[in-house]
Amino acid sequence: IRHRSVVNGTTTDFVLDASMFVRELRSGTAYATYLMGPRGPEYRRDDVAGTVRWYLYDGLGSVLGEVDPNGTVTASRKYDVYGAIRSGDSGTSAHKFVGALGHPSEDNTGLIYMQARYMDPVTGRFVSEDTAVDTANLFAYVGNSPCSMVDRDGHKLEMTQVSEWLFMLGTMVAGLAMMVLLESMLANAAEASIGFGIAVKLAKMAAVMFAIALSGITMASWESQLIETINVAANVTIFRYINLQLESAKEGALMPAAYNAVTVTLTYSLVLSGAIIASSLD
């Protein structure tokens, strides 16, 4: 994490709160102060002119605009998927693309400082290799998934908060669909028909949530998580279904129960895999 920068002979020192810079000093005098909140930087105060500009964020954490204390929008901008500014004003602050993470965009170099490395928004790649991991592409930014992933420190990609909530909600709905489906298999014909219908609707809802949450994420970056999810789902489903069958089935029902459990598990796994794969296609 840098504490000082020198641009065209001008030295700027940064006062840090963890990884976030909360004040800029020039010649030992306060030049700008930043208010930190739950989302990250909330405003920038120009300590020379005395002006304050509050930030307007999008779901990814990029600063779309700046607002003065009177509520007047003083600057606004639009980005492409990797953070290059397509239109709008530069504003007063260096916080732009994923600015909520404290990453400043540098006008003099055109790069975005992400602590461990710099990212070039024109190419959508880091300018140096990732020294923390061993991957196929050491320069890729967030596994080529800039619409739903962010990089907090230049080493590790993570979901945006919105995507994480949707993925967790989708997992809960998918689990509920499985429970309804399993219970329906032990019910009478009329109840089973209703239960199957509900399970299908819940499964569709879960697939949509997964697709939205993982939109743009490549399979390479989610391969291990996908395998682990399927493995856990298979084990839980098989044992749950066998136990239910053993409680009520007659002697000799173990093999049919196990067969049906495997069938249900594979179906669930294919639905989950299909949702993730489909969402990863560009």
HELIX and SHEET records of a PDB file:
HELIX    1   1 GLY A   99  LEU A  101  5                                   3    
HELIX    2   2 VAL A  142  ASN A  144  5                                   3    
HELIX    3   3 GLN A  161  SER A  184  1                                  24    
HELIX    4   4 ALA A  189  ALA A  213  1                                  25    
HELIX    5   5 MET A  219  SER A  248  1                                  30    
HELIX    6   6 LEU A  254  SER A  280  1                                  27    
SHEET    1   A 9 ARG A   4  VAL A   7  0                                        
SHEET    2   A 9 THR A  10  ASP A  17 -1                                        
SHEET    3   A 9 MET A  20  ARG A  26 -1                                        
SHEET    4   A 9 THR A  29  GLY A  37 -1                                        
SHEET    5   A 9 GLY A  40  ASP A  46 -1                                        
SHEET    6   A 9 VAL A  52  TYR A  57 -1                                        
SHEET    7   A 9 VAL A  63  VAL A  67 -1                                        
SHEET    8   A 9 VAL A  73  TYR A  79 -1                                        
SHEET    9   A 9 ILE A  85  GLY A  88 -1                                        
SHEET    1   B 3 ILE A 112  MET A 114  0                                        
SHEET    2   B 3 ARG A 117  ASP A 120 -1                                        
SHEET    3   B 3 ARG A 125  PHE A 126 -1                                        
SHEET    1   C 2 MET A 149  ASP A 151  0                                        
SHEET    2   C 2 LEU A 157  MET A 159 -1                                        
END                                                                             
